[in-house]
Amino acid sequence: MKPFTFKQFEIQQSKDVFRVGTDGVLLGALADIESAFRVLEIGTGTGLISLMLAQRNQQAVFLGLDINADAAALTALNFDHAPFRGRMKNIHQDFKTFETKEKFDLIVSNPPYFEESGSEKDKIARQTVELNFMQLIGKSAQVLSEDGLLAIIIPVEAGDIFISIAQENKLFLNRKVNIKGIEGAKVKRLILEFSFTEKQLNESEFIIEKSPRVYSDQYLELTKEFHVFK
């Protein structure tokens, strides 16, 4: 499978691991990384999100976890060949049994969400077979620093339940980005950011395409430091 080339790094891809996708690009470009030093990514896949965040914050250090051995190996490969490799580490690890004394300033994830799927790759990466929302949020609350953020991207249909479970774990919604695939369409994805501090909600809208296969000015501006547009 062809690699995906960004301006400052390249992503090797594999048929056994979900390839670079818009959801990951959006979370990597929009998650609030400004004040973070220790960053944890849960379910790295190719390593895309952490690499984008590492480009945006030159001081932060990164730890990636993936339960899928193929994904963990691919992330390690992509981390090792990135200009930020000295700040990046990835391990083959189930988040549910992850043990650490460290607390993280930012935890990011593009979590599993598809209920049905045909392949083993799909079952692990896109269902709640290996990690459901309650486990993801509960464990994140344990390893998040006092002033830290949990940032995720999920389908809009899953938003209310995710927010409710987060509140049960004393994590409050601080920011919500409503993402539309195309101008005039319904919201299809949400980027949600949570912290232990209750704040006034910062809510915004993001449109990926202004017409079919034509990126919006908003998307082009957001990704101009990453994408190589031909």
GILINVEN-V984353 format. One record per pair of residues at least 24 apart in sequence whose ideal C-beta (glycine too) atoms are under 10 Angstrom apart, sorted by the first residue. I is the first residue (numbers start at 0). J is the second residue. If there is no record, write none. Layout:
I;J  I;J
This chain:
2;45  2;77  2;80  3;45  3;47  3;77  3;226  3;227  4;226  4;227  5;47  5;50  5;51  5;54  5;81  5;222  5;224  5;225  5;226  5;227  6;54  6;222  6;223  6;224  6;225  6;226  6;227  7;50  7;51  7;53  7;54  7;81  7;82  7;83  7;224  7;225  8;46  8;47  8;50  8;51  8;53  8;54  8;77  8;78  8;80  8;81  8;82  8;83  8;84  8;225  9;50  9;77  9;80  9;81  10;44  10;45  10;46  10;47  10;50  10;73  10;74  10;76  10;77  10;80  10;81  11;45  11;46  11;73  11;74  11;76  11;77  11;80  12;44  12;45  12;47  12;73  12;77  13;44  13;45  13;69  13;70  13;72  13;73  13;76  13;120  14;69  14;120  15;67  15;68  15;69  15;70  15;72  15;73  15;118  15;119  15;120  15;124  16;43  16;44  16;45  16;46  16;65  16;67  16;69  16;70  16;71  16;72  16;73  16;74  16;120  16;123  16;124  17;42  17;44  17;45  17;47  17;67  17;70  17;109  17;120  17;121  17;123  17;124  17;125  18;44  18;45  18;47  19;44  19;45  19;46  19;47  20;44  20;45  20;47  20;109  21;152  21;178  21;180  21;188  21;207  21;208  21;218  21;222  22;47  22;48  22;109  22;112  22;152  22;153  22;154  22;178  22;187  22;188  22;190  23;47  23;48  23;49  23;50  23;51  23;107  23;109  23;152  24;48  24;51  24;152  24;207  24;218  24;221  24;222  24;225  24;226  25;51  25;109  25;152  25;176  25;178  25;188  25;190  25;205  25;207  25;218  25;221  25;222  26;51  26;52  26;107  26;108  26;109  26;150  26;151  26;152  26;176  26;188  26;190  27;51  27;52  27;53  27;54  27;55  27;107  27;109  27;152  27;222  27;225  28;52  28;54  28;55  28;190  28;205  28;218  28;221  28;222  28;223  28;224  28;225  28;226  29;150  29;152  29;174  29;176  29;178  29;190  29;192  29;203  29;205  29;221  30;55  30;105  30;106  30;107  30;148  30;149  30;150  30;151  30;152  30;174  30;176  30;190  30;192  31;55  31;105  31;107  31;148  31;150  31;173  31;174  31;190  31;192  31;194  31;201  32;56  32;58  32;59  32;104  32;105  32;107  32;148  32;150  33;59  33;105  34;59  34;104  34;105  34;146  34;147  34;148  35;59  35;60  35;61  35;103  35;104  35;105  35;106  35;107  35;144  35;146  35;147  35;148  35;150  36;60  36;103  36;104  36;105  36;144  37;61  37;62  37;99  37;101  37;102  37;103  37;104  37;105  37;106  37;142  37;144  37;147  38;62  38;63  38;86  38;87  38;103  38;104  38;105  38;106  38;107  38;147  38;148  38;150  39;63  39;64  39;94  39;97  39;99  39;101  39;102  39;103  39;104  39;105  39;106  39;107  39;108  39;139  39;142  39;143  39;147  39;149  40;64  40;65  40;74  40;87  40;89  40;103  40;105  40;106  40;107  40;108  40;109  40;150  41;65  41;66  41;92  41;94  41;97  41;106  41;107  41;108  41;109  41;110  41;130  41;135  41;138  41;139  41;142  41;149  41;151  42;66  42;67  42;70  42;74  42;94  42;107  42;108  42;109  42;110  42;111  42;123  42;124  42;129  42;130  42;135  43;67  43;70  43;71  43;73  43;74  43;75  43;77  43;78  43;89  43;90  43;107  43;108  43;109  44;69  44;70  44;71  44;73  44;74  44;77  44;109  44;124  45;70  45;73  45;74  45;76  45;77  46;70  46;71  46;73  46;74  46;75  46;76  46;77  46;78  46;79  46;81  46;87  46;89  47;74  47;77  47;109  47;225  48;107  48;108  48;109  48;150  48;152  49;74  49;77  49;78  49;81  49;83  49;86  49;87  49;88  49;89  49;107  50;74  50;77  50;78  50;81  50;82  50;83  50;84  50;87  50;225  51;107  51;222  51;224  51;225  52;83  52;105  52;107  52;150  53;78  53;81  53;82  53;83  53;84  53;86  53;87  54;81  54;82  54;83  54;224  54;225  55;224  55;225  56;83  56;86  56;105  57;83  57;86  58;86  59;83  59;86  59;87  59;104  59;105  60;85  60;86  60;87  60;88  60;103  60;104  61;86  61;87  61;88  61;89  61;103  61;105  61;107  62;87  62;88  62;89  62;90  62;92  62;97  62;99  62;101  62;103  63;87  63;88  63;89  63;90  63;92  63;107  64;89  64;90  64;91  64;92  64;93  64;94  64;97  64;108  65;89  65;90  65;91  65;92  65;93  65;94  65;123  65;124  66;91  66;92  66;93  66;94  66;95  66;96  66;97  66;123  66;124  66;129  66;130  67;91  67;119  67;120  67;123  67;124  67;129  69;120  69;123  70;120  70;123  70;124  93;129  93;130  93;134  94;129  94;130  94;134  94;135  94;138  94;139  94;142  95;129  95;130  95;131  95;134  95;135  95;137  95;138  96;138  97;138  97;141  97;142  98;142  99;141  99;142  100;142  101;142  101;144  102;141  102;142  102;143  102;144  102;145  102;146  102;147  103;139  103;142  103;143  103;144  103;147  103;148  103;149  104;143  104;144  104;145  104;146  104;147  104;148  105;143  105;144  105;147  105;148  105;149  105;150  105;192  106;135  106;136  106;138  106;139  106;140  106;142  106;143  106;144  106;147  106;148  106;149  106;150  106;151  106;193  107;139  107;148  107;149  107;150  107;151  107;152  107;192  108;135  108;136  108;139  108;149  108;150  108;151  108;152  108;153  109;150  109;151  109;152  109;153  109;188  109;190  110;134  110;135  110;136  110;151  110;152  110;153  110;157  110;161  111;135  111;153  112;152  112;153  112;154  112;156  112;157  112;161  113;154  127;157  131;164  132;157  132;160  132;161  132;163  132;164  132;165  133;160  133;161  133;164  133;167  133;168  134;164  135;161  135;164  135;165  136;161  136;162  136;163  136;164  136;165  136;166  136;167  136;168  136;170  136;193  137;164  137;165  137;167  137;168  137;170  138;168  139;165  139;168  139;170  139;193  140;165  140;167  140;168  140;169  140;170  140;193  140;195  141;168  143;168  143;170  143;193  143;194  143;195  144;194  144;195  145;194  145;195  145;196  146;194  146;195  146;196  147;193  147;194  147;195  148;173  148;174  148;192  148;193  148;194  148;195  148;196  149;173  149;191  149;192  149;193  149;194  149;195  150;174  150;176  150;190  150;191  150;192  150;193  150;194  151;189  151;190  151;191  151;192  151;193  152;176  152;178  152;188  152;189  152;190  152;191  153;188  153;189  153;190  153;191  154;178  154;186  154;187  154;188  154;189  155;179  155;185  155;186  155;187  155;188  155;189  156;187  156;189  157;188  157;189  157;191  158;186  158;188  158;189  158;191  159;189  161;189  161;191  161;193  162;189  162;191  162;193  165;191  165;193  165;194  166;193  166;197  168;193  168;195  169;193  169;194  169;195  169;196  169;197  170;194  170;195  170;196  170;197  171;195  171;196  171;197  171;198  171;200  172;197  172;198  172;200  172;201  172;202  173;197  173;198  173;199  173;200  173;201  174;198  174;200  174;201  174;202  174;203  175;200  175;201  175;202  175;203  175;204  176;201  176;202  176;203  176;204  176;205  177;202  177;203  177;204  177;205  177;206  178;203  178;204  178;205  178;206  178;207  179;204  179;205  179;206  179;207  179;208  179;215  180;206  180;207  180;208  180;211  181;206  181;207  181;208  181;209  181;210  181;211  181;212  181;213  181;215  182;206  182;207  182;208  182;209  182;210  182;213  182;215  182;217  183;209  183;210  184;208
